[in-house]
Amino acid sequence: MPHRHFLDLREAIHDRLRTLRPPCWEEQIEKYPWLYGALGDPTADVMFVCENPSLSALRAVRESPWGGPPDLDTQWTGNPSNPRDKRFRKVLCDLGLKDGAIWEPGGWHCYITNVIKQAAFVGDWRKAALHEKRRTAREWSGILQMEFDVVRPDTVFCVGGPAHATVKWLQNNAGLEVPGAIHRIWHYSAYRSDEMVEREMRNGIAPHL
């Protein structure tokens, strides 16, 4: 059974989806009950903040990488056809922020979440106007604040430039209170070699642990 925090978080996300009714909101609720909106240890000192879930990646998941139906730990395993998604977990394992193998469930010593909880196609989201992205981020900022208030991390890593820019904008314009120091790191899906992306991610994280 998932930690009570994740059950409460999923319920809050579903309530917000029913209010906002973004594209594919019913699909997100009905077809992906394993999408809790966050992953890891809700008492961790380290938090990673990504941008938003990928709808195409959700649709590609048929089972967890270790077999059986998708569950809480299936989050952030990515699209099975996209090998770039494994980089994130590998770096976390390398730095002791996750125990065990990259596709093994559990063993978390960090907390992972998204600024925006509604799933979208990556291409559509990238084409959206900046003011639309900021409006959406503001609409979801209350749930991100709830997570910051529960986890109280010492260190926050924003995964990629867009997530970092959005968190900073919410701090300055929507009253978002971030309890820890914020650092920007490379996104694991960057179009570079696995070796380069993993090295840059480790170099961005390790000095602040």
N, C-alpha and C positions, 0 to 999 in steps of 0.2 A: 504494500500500500504506500503510495507517495506521501511524503511529508505534508502535513496539514497546510503549510504555506502554499504548496503548488496546487492543491485542490481549491483553496480560496482564490488564488491568482487566476486559475482557469475560469472559475465562476465569474470573477470580476471582468475578465476579458470577454466572456460570452455576453454578459449583460451590456457591455459597451458596444459590442458588435450589433446587438439587437437594437440599440439606440441609434447608432450611426448608419447602419445598413450599407456598408461599402460593397463594392462588387464582390460576389462570391462569399458573402458573409455566412449564408446558410450552409454552404458547402464546408466552410472551415469548421463550423460547429458540429455538423452532423457526421462528416466523413473522417475527421481527424481528432478523435477524442484524446489521442495521445499527445496532441500539441498543447502542452500546459502553459507555454509562453516563456518558460525559463527552465534552467537545468543546473544541477550541482548542489552545493552545500549552502543553505540559506543563513548559515552562521559564519561563512568564510570572510577572511580579511580582504580578499581580492575579488573584484567584479569585472567582468567583460561585458561591454555594451555594444551590440551589433545594431544594424539598421532596422530590418523587418524580415519576416519569413518569406521565402520564395514559394509561390503557388505551384510553379512547375516542379520544384523539388518535392513538395508534398505529394503531388499527384504521382510521382515516380516511385514513391516508397510502397513496397508491397509487404515487407516484413523487416524486422530488425536485422542488423548485420550479423548478429549471433544466432539468428533463427527464431522462429515464433512470431506472433503478431507484434506490430509496433507498440512501444510503450514509452514512458517518460524519457528513458535514456536514448531512444531513437532520435530525439531532437539533436540537431547539429551533427548528424551523420551525413547529411547532404543527399544529393541526387546520386544514386548508385552508378550512373554513367559518367559522372564528373569526378575524376581523380583529384582535382584541386581541393575538394572538400575535406580530404583526409588530413590536410596540412595542419589545421587548427588543433585537432586532438593530438597529433604527433608532437607538436610544440609543447602543449600542456603536459604531456607525459614526460618529455625531455626535461622540463623545468620542475617536475615534482608537484604540479598542480592537478595531476590525475594519476592514480595508481593503476597498475595493470596495463594490458594491451590497449591500443587506441580504440578498438571496436568492442572492448569489454565493458559491460555496464558497471556503474558505480565507481567508487574510488576517488570521488571528487574532493578537491581542496580549493575550489573556487566556485564562483556563481556566474552563470552566463544568461544574458537576457537580450531583448531588443528594445530600442526606443519606441518603435511602432509595432503594435501587436497584430494588425490585420495583414493577412497574406496578400501578396500581389505578384504579378508577373514582373520579372526584373526589367524587361524592356519597357513595359508600360510605366513603371515607376521612374525609370531613368528619364523618360520623355516628359514627365509631369513638370509643370512650372514650379519654380522655387516657392512661390507664395502658397501653392496647393500643398506642397510637402510640409511647409511650416505649419499650415493650418491643421493638417493631419497630425503632425507631431504634438501640437498644442492639445488637440483633442484626446490624445493618449497620455499626456504628461502626468496626469493624476495617478495612473497605474504605475508608471515608472517611479514616481515619488513614493508610492506605497512600498515598492521594492527597496528603494534606498533606505526608507525608514525602518524596514524589517532587518535588512542585511547589515546596514551600517558599515560598509567596507572602508578600510583604511586607504585602499588604492583602487582607482577605477581606470580601466584601459578601454578606450573607444576603438573599436575594430574598424579601421578605414576612415578616410577623410570625411565622408558624408555623415557617419554616425557622430564623429567628433564635432563637426560643425553644428549639427542639430542639437547635441547636448549643450554646447556653449550658447547657442541661440536661446534655448529654453531657460538656461540660467539667467540670461540677460533680459529676456522678454516675457517669460511666463512664470517666474518665481520658482523655478526648479532649484531645490536645495540638494547639492551633492556633498555628502559627508567627507569624502576622501579626495586626495589629489588626483587630478585627471591627466592621463597620458594618451597620446595618439599612437597607435601601432599600425603596421601594414595589415591590409585585409588578406585573409587566406586565399581568396579567389583571384588575386592579382595575376595578370598575364605575364608572368615570369617563370623561370624554372622552379621546380619544387625546392631545390637546394637554396636558391637565392631567397625565396619568400620565407622559407622556414628560418633561415639565418637572420633575416631582417626582423622577423617577428620575435625570435628569441632575444636579439640585441635590444629590441624595444621594451621587452618585458623584464628581463633578468636584472638590470640595474635597480629596479624599483621594488624588488621582492625583499 
